[in-house]
Amino acid sequence: MEPVSTSPLVALVGNPNAGKTTLFNALTGSHQKVGNYPGVTVEHVSGTLKLEEGSVECVDVPGLYSLQAVSEDERVALKVIEGTMPGVRRPTLLVCVLDATNLERNLYFYHQLADAGYPILIALTMVDRLRTKGSEIDLARLSNLLGAEVIPLVGHKEKGLEELRDAISRHLEDPRPPIVDEATGDAAELKVAALSERLARLGQSSTHAEVRQMLLDPTETSEAFLEGFPEVREAFREAREQLVANPRPPAEVASRYQWATMVQRAVVREADRPKRSRTDKIDAVLTHRVFGLAIFVGIMYLVFLSIYSFATPFMNGIDAGFGWIKGVVSPRLESVPILQSLVVDGIIGGAGSMLVFLPQILILFFFIALLEGTGYLARAAFLMDRLLGWCGLNGRAFIPLLSSFACAIPGIMAARVMPDRNSRLATILVSPLMSCSARLPVYLLLIGAFIEPKLGAAWAGFVLFAMHLLGLFIAIPIVWFLNRKVIKGKRLPFLLELPPYQWPKWKDVWIAMYFRAKVFVKTAGTIIVFMSILIWALSYFPRLSTTQVAQIRQSYASADKVEIQKHIDEEQLAQSVLGRFGKVIEPVFRPAGFDWRITTSILSAFPARETVVPSLGIIFSLGGDVDEKSTDLRKTMAEATWPDGRPLFTPWTAVGLMVFFALCAQCMATLATVRRETNSWKWPWFMFTYMTALAYIAAVLIHQVGRLFGSP
């Protein structure tokens, strides 16, 4: 928990798509902190707001339509507003962001805030878009009716920001709640107030937010709490039954909507003959069942191609850069071999295996921010909802799943577009099933060594294509099962608001890219580097004795120095903790056709899947500099045998190994990212367990069925 602070806190609140986040970016710029609220996965975004008198903290509160919270995001937002969120002090001032083009709908939430007595300043966005439609708004009358100061803003031109800063300064000196007419509380709020008073009389000081949750969304914890107060528990039960028995909007709710309608009509002069908007004309094409879907496929292909291909030069550059660093550092530590290996292979190698993902993450979030900024992302979700809805996902899931074909890490991070915790968690748990680019070298190596020579190029291409589709086809029934058996809880209906089209605000795009990259490097990156050092230690110790090294040199006395070192490295890996563990678990994987050499290469893939091919090179005495195109590695693997002389690899074994890699979660970078996004180690362990079991069963079935049919 943060230390208690008496400095002012400004909170931006409002309906989703009202322009709140854009305003927050304009006010705070890059002076932001991104994290999670304590104990939940809801993102906490705060920043420094610079005023003439000094700087104050500003927080971007998740969007709300009313004070009746339903989703986890809404519950967190409500707690932040009320000052009951652990680690976040009560806001000194609420800047309520109202969309001028949807004023009537936004005013319901404002009226609730005003009724609750919060100090409020109003930021009116989309004023320019309202005028583009031919309508006008009377700002002075609006301010009078709302009982609060109104500052009009034009977001893309950043007009009105200085006026807003000045107004914030004035209101922080003397924060006062607005006074509006017809201020009444709805039925639920009246019951919350009465129940809070009854608890207070019993010496239980519960906040309105806590009582509201116990009334409207009871949990096992809250029910256990009420067990100690039978009379109050009965009052909660009766109040809940009364609310359920009267589903019609109470008079108080109707009164709020009537008030909002009255204000809208009083301050907005509509155009005489409203024209068909530009958004409606574009939607006629982009949401069309045929043309819209074709355009969507084209756009998604471009995004996928960009993540998959455009990032490659940058990833190669990062890889080459770390290779150069290794080349510079390694000779300087040659006198201390253990320190040399730790720094070069463990620390530098670990940092490189983490930063190599950065280009894909930056490109992905560039496109997400771009599509969201234009308003197209909501249309894409609308198009995909019908295809994904039957298995328990909604249309927004297409972005994380598609992104995971390049890399599961940005795909998992992209699951933040999901509207509620359950759908987001389900998306995260199946995203790694998509076949990422790091698996491609393994596919190319095994297909080139065992499929193409025996079955030809056509079958080789088909197997490569099938490997990429396999995860997608398996993910759909997995999601269906997870949603019904594992991820329990109330699900929200998929409600989607289609915002108007607009030019993206490039400042928002760059800020989104910067903070997503920062979060990845700071959180997942730390775990990746730590695990890289751990895997290095397991593969480095214990060291071969001087006698063992001398025996290897004597056995290969006729070979050159490089060849001898390859055999030493092979024996070192075999005798290391990692190699010994690979031998220990060999009996478990033998039904899949894997010996200790294959299992050790699988274990070595935890820092990054890209290390599998170099590990196989070391194991088969070819060195760690080989790649998936190496003719020597393909030939050596094809000639490898079991102790009884049977071929180690058959086409069925190769397919089984590819399927194992396609379905297994042996990537610590992915697990670290899931830990970061779910705020718990429970779900990374669950994902690792179910995916490993799935991969193992599939590999065993393929190998055993293949033995029945014989080698092709």
Beta strands, then each sheet from edge to edge (+ up, - down):
strand 1: 9-14
strand 2: 32-36
strand 3: 43-51
strand 4: 54-60
strand 5: 93-99
strand 6: 120-125
strand 7: 136-137
strand 8: 150-152
strand 9: 268-269
sheet 1: 2+ 3- 4+ 1+ 5+ 6+ 8+
sheet 2: 7+ 9-
end
